[in-house]
Amino acid sequence: MAARILPAARDDLREAIRYYRNVNPPALGKRLAVRVLAAFMESVSLVQSMPRTRPEHPDIPGARYVILAGFPY
């Protein structure tokens, strides 16, 4: 099943990556930004492979969602 990333989710991801990239020291910030992107990609794969195992979004009928592992997003 194909996944469609909603604009709000894409914006949240960009904001999270920017936030973590600004963490000091810069090497740590870069690692965190890479981890949040990897967690996002893993979550998209999870939803694509088993969409009905994820809860439906309370405000968006038909949309499924997942919380990124290890991050508050």
Buried (B, 14 or more C-beta within 10 A) or exposed (E): EEBEEEEEBEEBBEEBBEBBBEBEEEEEBEEBBEBBBEBBEEBBEBBEEEEEEBEEEEEEEEBBBBEBEEBEB
